[in-house]
Amino acid sequence: MKRDYIEFQERSVALAYLITFRCYGTWLHGDERGSVGRRGSNIFGEAKIKPSSTLNQIDADHLAGSPVKLGAVEREIVADAIREVCVVRGYNLFALNVRTNHAHLVVNNGGKVERMMDSFKAYSTKALRAANRISEETKPWARHGSTRYLWTEKHIQDAVEYVVNGQGGELPSFD
């Protein structure tokens, strides 16, 4: 696919974002799915950390609490909290899929995507605690998450398709 550089350069803010955040402790370094770290292995085009049962066990041993998995009730609470953020902040939610160990959403707004993700995680945590589904001490989310910038309507369509129907396949390219 040829990138539309003129359109890209004329826009300083993405049309939308694909945001993904994981539950705490559910995807550790050394995992068979591959992983990235903050030091040298999170560079576009560079290799991921290779699967390693030793590395995975070391990370598991260093967890501050138990891994968090979301059941049906918790997934609905998180989905409702994300929808509430969108209503309160005026975000346009294109797609949402809360899974047992992560959440995907496609959303647009002119603000900072990291702040948006922080709001989704904070509202979800507050709602889970209010419903007595997690304790006050539990930190349900892994640090940060993934924020993909969607520059074209085609990117948005592909991201929505992935969030709604593509949870078993590869993430589409948004280049």
Rosetta constraint file for C-alpha pairs under 8 A:
AtomPair CA 3 CA 175 HARMONIC 6.91 0.50
AtomPair CA 4 CA 8 HARMONIC 6.19 0.50
AtomPair CA 5 CA 9 HARMONIC 5.96 0.50
AtomPair CA 6 CA 10 HARMONIC 6.24 0.50
AtomPair CA 7 CA 11 HARMONIC 6.53 0.50
AtomPair CA 8 CA 12 HARMONIC 7.86 0.50
AtomPair CA 8 CA 151 HARMONIC 6.81 0.50
AtomPair CA 13 CA 110 HARMONIC 6.52 0.50
AtomPair CA 14 CA 110 HARMONIC 7.78 0.50
AtomPair CA 14 CA 149 HARMONIC 5.80 0.50
AtomPair CA 14 CA 150 HARMONIC 5.65 0.50
AtomPair CA 14 CA 151 HARMONIC 4.91 0.50
AtomPair CA 15 CA 108 HARMONIC 6.24 0.50
AtomPair CA 15 CA 109 HARMONIC 7.69 0.50
AtomPair CA 15 CA 149 HARMONIC 7.82 0.50
AtomPair CA 15 CA 150 HARMONIC 5.86 0.50
AtomPair CA 15 CA 151 HARMONIC 5.36 0.50
AtomPair CA 15 CA 152 HARMONIC 6.59 0.50
AtomPair CA 15 CA 153 HARMONIC 7.68 0.50
AtomPair CA 15 CA 156 HARMONIC 7.97 0.50
AtomPair CA 16 CA 106 HARMONIC 6.79 0.50
AtomPair CA 16 CA 107 HARMONIC 5.47 0.50
AtomPair CA 16 CA 108 HARMONIC 4.06 0.50
AtomPair CA 16 CA 109 HARMONIC 6.78 0.50
AtomPair CA 16 CA 149 HARMONIC 6.44 0.50
AtomPair CA 16 CA 150 HARMONIC 5.10 0.50
AtomPair CA 16 CA 151 HARMONIC 7.01 0.50
AtomPair CA 16 CA 156 HARMONIC 6.81 0.50
AtomPair CA 17 CA 105 HARMONIC 7.99 0.50
AtomPair CA 17 CA 106 HARMONIC 5.54 0.50
AtomPair CA 17 CA 107 HARMONIC 5.51 0.50
AtomPair CA 17 CA 108 HARMONIC 6.09 0.50
AtomPair CA 17 CA 113 HARMONIC 7.23 0.50
AtomPair CA 17 CA 147 HARMONIC 6.48 0.50
AtomPair CA 17 CA 148 HARMONIC 5.50 0.50
AtomPair CA 17 CA 149 HARMONIC 4.81 0.50
AtomPair CA 17 CA 150 HARMONIC 5.32 0.50
AtomPair CA 17 CA 156 HARMONIC 7.95 0.50
AtomPair CA 18 CA 104 HARMONIC 7.06 0.50
AtomPair CA 18 CA 105 HARMONIC 5.76 0.50
AtomPair CA 18 CA 106 HARMONIC 4.56 0.50
AtomPair CA 18 CA 107 HARMONIC 6.77 0.50
AtomPair CA 18 CA 146 HARMONIC 7.79 0.50
AtomPair CA 18 CA 147 HARMONIC 5.83 0.50
AtomPair CA 18 CA 148 HARMONIC 4.95 0.50
AtomPair CA 18 CA 149 HARMONIC 6.60 0.50
AtomPair CA 18 CA 150 HARMONIC 7.06 0.50
AtomPair CA 18 CA 159 HARMONIC 6.52 0.50
AtomPair CA 19 CA 104 HARMONIC 5.72 0.50
AtomPair CA 19 CA 105 HARMONIC 5.34 0.50
AtomPair CA 19 CA 106 HARMONIC 6.32 0.50
AtomPair CA 19 CA 107 HARMONIC 7.79 0.50
AtomPair CA 19 CA 117 HARMONIC 6.91 0.50
AtomPair CA 19 CA 145 HARMONIC 7.38 0.50
AtomPair CA 19 CA 146 HARMONIC 5.67 0.50
AtomPair CA 19 CA 147 HARMONIC 4.72 0.50
AtomPair CA 19 CA 148 HARMONIC 6.41 0.50
AtomPair CA 20 CA 102 HARMONIC 6.96 0.50
AtomPair CA 20 CA 103 HARMONIC 5.55 0.50
AtomPair CA 20 CA 104 HARMONIC 4.54 0.50
AtomPair CA 20 CA 105 HARMONIC 6.62 0.50
AtomPair CA 20 CA 145 HARMONIC 5.68 0.50
AtomPair CA 20 CA 146 HARMONIC 4.99 0.50
AtomPair CA 20 CA 147 HARMONIC 6.61 0.50
AtomPair CA 21 CA 102 HARMONIC 5.57 0.50
AtomPair CA 21 CA 103 HARMONIC 5.56 0.50
AtomPair CA 21 CA 104 HARMONIC 6.93 0.50
AtomPair CA 21 CA 117 HARMONIC 7.91 0.50
AtomPair CA 21 CA 141 HARMONIC 7.16 0.50
AtomPair CA 21 CA 142 HARMONIC 7.18 0.50
AtomPair CA 21 CA 144 HARMONIC 6.97 0.50
AtomPair CA 21 CA 145 HARMONIC 4.45 0.50
AtomPair CA 21 CA 146 HARMONIC 6.36 0.50
AtomPair CA 22 CA 26 HARMONIC 7.20 0.50
AtomPair CA 22 CA 27 HARMONIC 7.82 0.50
AtomPair CA 22 CA 101 HARMONIC 5.83 0.50
AtomPair CA 22 CA 102 HARMONIC 4.05 0.50
AtomPair CA 22 CA 103 HARMONIC 6.49 0.50
AtomPair CA 22 CA 141 HARMONIC 5.82 0.50
AtomPair CA 22 CA 142 HARMONIC 5.58 0.50
AtomPair CA 22 CA 145 HARMONIC 6.72 0.50
AtomPair CA 23 CA 67 HARMONIC 7.37 0.50
AtomPair CA 23 CA 68 HARMONIC 5.60 0.50
AtomPair CA 23 CA 69 HARMONIC 6.68 0.50
AtomPair CA 23 CA 101 HARMONIC 5.05 0.50
AtomPair CA 23 CA 102 HARMONIC 5.49 0.50
AtomPair CA 23 CA 140 HARMONIC 5.57 0.50
AtomPair CA 23 CA 141 HARMONIC 4.35 0.50
AtomPair CA 23 CA 142 HARMONIC 5.49 0.50
AtomPair CA 24 CA 67 HARMONIC 5.43 0.50
AtomPair CA 24 CA 68 HARMONIC 5.44 0.50
AtomPair CA 24 CA 139 HARMONIC 6.96 0.50
AtomPair CA 24 CA 140 HARMONIC 5.26 0.50
AtomPair CA 24 CA 141 HARMONIC 4.48 0.50
AtomPair CA 24 CA 142 HARMONIC 4.27 0.50
AtomPair CA 24 CA 143 HARMONIC 7.90 0.50
AtomPair CA 25 CA 60 HARMONIC 7.48 0.50
AtomPair CA 25 CA 63 HARMONIC 6.93 0.50
AtomPair CA 25 CA 66 HARMONIC 7.04 0.50
AtomPair CA 25 CA 67 HARMONIC 4.27 0.50
AtomPair CA 25 CA 68 HARMONIC 6.55 0.50
AtomPair CA 25 CA 142 HARMONIC 6.78 0.50
AtomPair CA 26 CA 67 HARMONIC 5.81 0.50
AtomPair CA 26 CA 68 HARMONIC 6.95 0.50
AtomPair CA 26 CA 69 HARMONIC 7.69 0.50
AtomPair CA 26 CA 101 HARMONIC 6.32 0.50
AtomPair CA 27 CA 31 HARMONIC 6.46 0.50
AtomPair CA 27 CA 35 HARMONIC 7.79 0.50
AtomPair CA 28 CA 35 HARMONIC 7.26 0.50
AtomPair CA 28 CA 56 HARMONIC 5.89 0.50
AtomPair CA 28 CA 59 HARMONIC 6.21 0.50
AtomPair CA 28 CA 60 HARMONIC 7.18 0.50
AtomPair CA 29 CA 34 HARMONIC 7.39 0.50
AtomPair CA 29 CA 35 HARMONIC 5.51 0.50
AtomPair CA 29 CA 36 HARMONIC 7.18 0.50
AtomPair CA 29 CA 37 HARMONIC 7.58 0.50
AtomPair CA 29 CA 49 HARMONIC 7.04 0.50
AtomPair CA 29 CA 51 HARMONIC 7.72 0.50
AtomPair CA 29 CA 52 HARMONIC 7.94 0.50
AtomPair CA 29 CA 55 HARMONIC 6.26 0.50
AtomPair CA 29 CA 56 HARMONIC 5.43 0.50
AtomPair CA 29 CA 59 HARMONIC 6.57 0.50
AtomPair CA 30 CA 34 HARMONIC 6.45 0.50
AtomPair CA 30 CA 35 HARMONIC 6.62 0.50
AtomPair CA 30 CA 49 HARMONIC 6.52 0.50
AtomPair CA 30 CA 50 HARMONIC 6.08 0.50
AtomPair CA 30 CA 51 HARMONIC 4.28 0.50
AtomPair CA 30 CA 52 HARMONIC 4.33 0.50
AtomPair CA 30 CA 53 HARMONIC 6.14 0.50
AtomPair CA 30 CA 54 HARMONIC 7.41 0.50
AtomPair CA 30 CA 55 HARMONIC 5.04 0.50
AtomPair CA 30 CA 56 HARMONIC 4.51 0.50
AtomPair CA 31 CA 35 HARMONIC 6.58 0.50
AtomPair CA 31 CA 50 HARMONIC 7.87 0.50
AtomPair CA 31 CA 51 HARMONIC 5.19 0.50
AtomPair CA 31 CA 52 HARMONIC 6.60 0.50
AtomPair CA 31 CA 53 HARMONIC 7.29 0.50
AtomPair CA 31 CA 56 HARMONIC 5.93 0.50
AtomPair CA 32 CA 50 HARMONIC 7.69 0.50
AtomPair CA 32 CA 51 HARMONIC 4.70 0.50
AtomPair CA 32 CA 52 HARMONIC 7.28 0.50
AtomPair CA 33 CA 51 HARMONIC 7.10 0.50
AtomPair CA 34 CA 48 HARMONIC 5.96 0.50
AtomPair CA 34 CA 49 HARMONIC 5.81 0.50
AtomPair CA 34 CA 50 HARMONIC 5.70 0.50
AtomPair CA 34 CA 51 HARMONIC 5.67 0.50
AtomPair CA 35 CA 48 HARMONIC 5.53 0.50
AtomPair CA 35 CA 49 HARMONIC 5.19 0.50
AtomPair CA 35 CA 50 HARMONIC 7.26 0.50
AtomPair CA 35 CA 51 HARMONIC 7.92 0.50
AtomPair CA 36 CA 41 HARMONIC 5.34 0.50
AtomPair CA 36 CA 42 HARMONIC 5.25 0.50
AtomPair CA 36 CA 48 HARMONIC 5.29 0.50
AtomPair CA 36 CA 49 HARMONIC 5.63 0.50
AtomPair CA 37 CA 41 HARMONIC 5.32 0.50
AtomPair CA 37 CA 42 HARMONIC 5.72 0.50
AtomPair CA 37 CA 49 HARMONIC 7.42 0.50
AtomPair CA 38 CA 42 HARMONIC 6.02 0.50
AtomPair CA 41 CA 46 HARMONIC 6.46 0.50
AtomPair CA 41 CA 47 HARMONIC 6.61 0.50
AtomPair CA 41 CA 48 HARMONIC 5.85 0.50
AtomPair CA 41 CA 49 HARMONIC 6.66 0.50
AtomPair CA 42 CA 46 HARMONIC 7.18 0.50
AtomPair CA 42 CA 48 HARMONIC 7.31 0.50
AtomPair CA 51 CA 56 HARMONIC 7.98 0.50
AtomPair CA 52 CA 56 HARMONIC 6.08 0.50
AtomPair CA 53 CA 57 HARMONIC 6.04 0.50
AtomPair CA 54 CA 58 HARMONIC 6.23 0.50
AtomPair CA 55 CA 59 HARMONIC 6.27 0.50
AtomPair CA 56 CA 60 HARMONIC 6.17 0.50
AtomPair CA 57 CA 61 HARMONIC 6.04 0.50
AtomPair CA 58 CA 62 HARMONIC 6.45 0.50
AtomPair CA 59 CA 63 HARMONIC 6.55 0.50
AtomPair CA 65 CA 138 HARMONIC 7.36 0.50
AtomPair CA 68 CA 101 HARMONIC 7.22 0.50
AtomPair CA 68 CA 140 HARMONIC 5.88 0.50
AtomPair CA 68 CA 141 HARMONIC 7.88 0.50
AtomPair CA 69 CA 100 HARMONIC 5.35 0.50
AtomPair CA 69 CA 101 HARMONIC 5.37 0.50
AtomPair CA 70 CA 74 HARMONIC 5.26 0.50
AtomPair CA 70 CA 75 HARMONIC 5.72 0.50
AtomPair CA 70 CA 99 HARMONIC 7.18 0.50
AtomPair CA 70 CA 100 HARMONIC 4.48 0.50
AtomPair CA 70 CA 101 HARMONIC 6.31 0.50
AtomPair CA 71 CA 75 HARMONIC 6.05 0.50
AtomPair CA 71 CA 100 HARMONIC 6.22 0.50
AtomPair CA 72 CA 76 HARMONIC 6.33 0.50
AtomPair CA 73 CA 77 HARMONIC 6.32 0.50
AtomPair CA 74 CA 78 HARMONIC 6.17 0.50
AtomPair CA 74 CA 128 HARMONIC 6.82 0.50
AtomPair CA 74 CA 133 HARMONIC 6.90 0.50
AtomPair CA 75 CA 79 HARMONIC 6.11 0.50
AtomPair CA 75 CA 98 HARMONIC 5.68 0.50
AtomPair CA 75 CA 99 HARMONIC 6.71 0.50
AtomPair CA 75 CA 100 HARMONIC 7.10 0.50
AtomPair CA 76 CA 80 HARMONIC 6.07 0.50
AtomPair CA 76 CA 98 HARMONIC 7.78 0.50
AtomPair CA 77 CA 81 HARMONIC 6.15 0.50
AtomPair CA 77 CA 124 HARMONIC 7.15 0.50
AtomPair CA 77 CA 127 HARMONIC 6.57 0.50
AtomPair CA 77 CA 128 HARMONIC 6.53 0.50
AtomPair CA 78 CA 82 HARMONIC 6.20 0.50
AtomPair CA 78 CA 98 HARMONIC 7.22 0.50
AtomPair CA 78 CA 124 HARMONIC 4.91 0.50
AtomPair CA 78 CA 125 HARMONIC 7.88 0.50
AtomPair CA 78 CA 127 HARMONIC 7.23 0.50
AtomPair CA 78 CA 128 HARMONIC 7.24 0.50
AtomPair CA 79 CA 83 HARMONIC 6.24 0.50
AtomPair CA 79 CA 96 HARMONIC 7.37 0.50
AtomPair CA 79 CA 97 HARMONIC 7.65 0.50
AtomPair CA 79 CA 98 HARMONIC 6.36 0.50
AtomPair CA 79 CA 124 HARMONIC 7.92 0.50
AtomPair CA 80 CA 84 HARMONIC 6.13 0.50
AtomPair CA 81 CA 85 HARMONIC 6.35 0.50
AtomPair CA 81 CA 120 HARMONIC 7.17 0.50
AtomPair CA 81 CA 123 HARMONIC 5.65 0.50
AtomPair CA 81 CA 124 HARMONIC 5.16 0.50
AtomPair CA 81 CA 127 HARMONIC 6.55 0.50
AtomPair CA 82 CA 86 HARMONIC 6.43 0.50
AtomPair CA 82 CA 120 HARMONIC 5.37 0.50
AtomPair CA 82 CA 123 HARMONIC 7.07 0.50
AtomPair CA 82 CA 124 HARMONIC 6.74 0.50
AtomPair CA 83 CA 87 HARMONIC 6.35 0.50
AtomPair CA 83 CA 93 HARMONIC 7.56 0.50
AtomPair CA 84 CA 88 HARMONIC 6.05 0.50
AtomPair CA 85 CA 89 HARMONIC 5.83 0.50
AtomPair CA 85 CA 90 HARMONIC 7.98 0.50
AtomPair CA 85 CA 91 HARMONIC 7.67 0.50
AtomPair CA 85 CA 119 HARMONIC 7.02 0.50
AtomPair CA 85 CA 120 HARMONIC 6.50 0.50
AtomPair CA 85 CA 123 HARMONIC 7.11 0.50
AtomPair CA 86 CA 90 HARMONIC 5.48 0.50
AtomPair CA 86 CA 91 HARMONIC 4.45 0.50
AtomPair CA 86 CA 92 HARMONIC 6.47 0.50
AtomPair CA 86 CA 93 HARMONIC 6.64 0.50
AtomPair CA 87 CA 91 HARMONIC 6.53 0.50
AtomPair CA 90 CA 109 HARMONIC 7.72 0.50
AtomPair CA 91 CA 107 HARMONIC 6.57 0.50
AtomPair CA 91 CA 108 HARMONIC 5.84 0.50
AtomPair CA 91 CA 109 HARMONIC 5.46 0.50
AtomPair CA 92 CA 107 HARMONIC 5.51 0.50
AtomPair CA 92 CA 108 HARMONIC 5.32 0.50
AtomPair CA 92 CA 109 HARMONIC 6.93 0.50
AtomPair CA 93 CA 105 HARMONIC 7.42 0.50
AtomPair CA 93 CA 106 HARMONIC 6.11 0.50
AtomPair CA 93 CA 107 HARMONIC 4.49 0.50
AtomPair CA 93 CA 108 HARMONIC 6.78 0.50
AtomPair CA 94 CA 105 HARMONIC 7.46 0.50
AtomPair CA 94 CA 106 HARMONIC 5.27 0.50
AtomPair CA 94 CA 107 HARMONIC 5.62 0.50
AtomPair CA 94 CA 108 HARMONIC 7.93 0.50
AtomPair CA 94 CA 160 HARMONIC 6.76 0.50
AtomPair CA 95 CA 104 HARMONIC 8.00 0.50
AtomPair CA 95 CA 105 HARMONIC 5.40 0.50
AtomPair CA 95 CA 106 HARMONIC 5.10 0.50
AtomPair CA 95 CA 107 HARMONIC 7.24 0.50
AtomPair CA 95 CA 160 HARMONIC 5.60 0.50
AtomPair CA 95 CA 163 HARMONIC 6.55 0.50
AtomPair CA 95 CA 164 HARMONIC 6.79 0.50
AtomPair CA 96 CA 103 HARMONIC 7.54 0.50
AtomPair CA 96 CA 104 HARMONIC 5.82 0.50
AtomPair CA 96 CA 105 HARMONIC 4.35 0.50
AtomPair CA 96 CA 106 HARMONIC 6.61 0.50
AtomPair CA 96 CA 163 HARMONIC 6.62 0.50
AtomPair CA 96 CA 164 HARMONIC 7.18 0.50
AtomPair CA 97 CA 103 HARMONIC 5.82 0.50
AtomPair CA 97 CA 104 HARMONIC 5.27 0.50
AtomPair CA 97 CA 105 HARMONIC 6.37 0.50
AtomPair CA 97 CA 163 HARMONIC 6.07 0.50
AtomPair CA 97 CA 164 HARMONIC 6.50 0.50
AtomPair CA 98 CA 102 HARMONIC 6.21 0.50
AtomPair CA 98 CA 103 HARMONIC 4.23 0.50
AtomPair CA 98 CA 104 HARMONIC 6.29 0.50
AtomPair CA 99 CA 103 HARMONIC 5.71 0.50
AtomPair CA 104 CA 163 HARMONIC 6.12 0.50
AtomPair CA 105 CA 163 HARMONIC 6.78 0.50
AtomPair CA 106 CA 156 HARMONIC 7.52 0.50
AtomPair CA 106 CA 159 HARMONIC 6.82 0.50
AtomPair CA 106 CA 160 HARMONIC 6.45 0.50
AtomPair CA 106 CA 163 HARMONIC 7.71 0.50
AtomPair CA 111 CA 115 HARMONIC 7.60 0.50
AtomPair CA 111 CA 116 HARMONIC 7.43 0.50
AtomPair CA 112 CA 116 HARMONIC 6.46 0.50
AtomPair CA 113 CA 117 HARMONIC 6.23 0.50
AtomPair CA 113 CA 147 HARMONIC 6.89 0.50
AtomPair CA 114 CA 118 HARMONIC 6.18 0.50
AtomPair CA 114 CA 147 HARMONIC 7.43 0.50
AtomPair CA 115 CA 119 HARMONIC 6.22 0.50
AtomPair CA 116 CA 120 HARMONIC 6.39 0.50
AtomPair CA 117 CA 121 HARMONIC 6.27 0.50
AtomPair CA 117 CA 145 HARMONIC 7.94 0.50
AtomPair CA 118 CA 122 HARMONIC 6.03 0.50
AtomPair CA 119 CA 123 HARMONIC 5.98 0.50
AtomPair CA 120 CA 124 HARMONIC 6.05 0.50
AtomPair CA 121 CA 125 HARMONIC 6.06 0.50
AtomPair CA 121 CA 141 HARMONIC 7.16 0.50
AtomPair CA 122 CA 126 HARMONIC 6.15 0.50
AtomPair CA 123 CA 127 HARMONIC 6.11 0.50
AtomPair CA 124 CA 128 HARMONIC 6.10 0.50
AtomPair CA 125 CA 129 HARMONIC 6.19 0.50
AtomPair CA 125 CA 139 HARMONIC 7.85 0.50
AtomPair CA 125 CA 140 HARMONIC 6.88 0.50
AtomPair CA 126 CA 130 HARMONIC 6.07 0.50
AtomPair CA 127 CA 131 HARMONIC 6.20 0.50
AtomPair CA 128 CA 132 HARMONIC 6.28 0.50
AtomPair CA 128 CA 133 HARMONIC 5.19 0.50
AtomPair CA 128 CA 134 HARMONIC 5.91 0.50
AtomPair CA 129 CA 133 HARMONIC 5.84 0.50
AtomPair CA 129 CA 134 HARMONIC 5.27 0.50
AtomPair CA 129 CA 135 HARMONIC 6.19 0.50
AtomPair CA 129 CA 136 HARMONIC 6.57 0.50
AtomPair CA 134 CA 138 HARMONIC 6.18 0.50
AtomPair CA 134 CA 140 HARMONIC 7.96 0.50
AtomPair CA 148 CA 174 HARMONIC 7.78 0.50
AtomPair CA 149 CA 174 HARMONIC 7.72 0.50
AtomPair CA 150 CA 155 HARMONIC 5.30 0.50
AtomPair CA 150 CA 156 HARMONIC 5.99 0.50
AtomPair CA 150 CA 174 HARMONIC 6.72 0.50
AtomPair CA 151 CA 155 HARMONIC 6.47 0.50
AtomPair CA 151 CA 156 HARMONIC 7.86 0.50
AtomPair CA 152 CA 156 HARMONIC 6.53 0.50
AtomPair CA 153 CA 157 HARMONIC 6.22 0.50
AtomPair CA 154 CA 158 HARMONIC 6.10 0.50
AtomPair CA 155 CA 159 HARMONIC 6.05 0.50
AtomPair CA 155 CA 174 HARMONIC 5.94 0.50
AtomPair CA 156 CA 160 HARMONIC 6.08 0.50
AtomPair CA 157 CA 161 HARMONIC 6.15 0.50
AtomPair CA 158 CA 162 HARMONIC 6.15 0.50
AtomPair CA 158 CA 172 HARMONIC 6.83 0.50
AtomPair CA 159 CA 163 HARMONIC 6.12 0.50
AtomPair CA 159 CA 172 HARMONIC 7.29 0.50
AtomPair CA 160 CA 164 HARMONIC 6.01 0.50
AtomPair CA 161 CA 165 HARMONIC 5.55 0.50
AtomPair CA 161 CA 166 HARMONIC 6.42 0.50
AtomPair CA 162 CA 166 HARMONIC 4.13 0.50
AtomPair CA 162 CA 167 HARMONIC 6.41 0.50
AtomPair CA 162 CA 171 HARMONIC 6.87 0.50
AtomPair CA 162 CA 172 HARMONIC 7.34 0.50
AtomPair CA 163 CA 167 HARMONIC 6.53 0.50
AtomPair CA 166 CA 170 HARMONIC 7.67 0.50
AtomPair CA 166 CA 171 HARMONIC 7.92 0.50
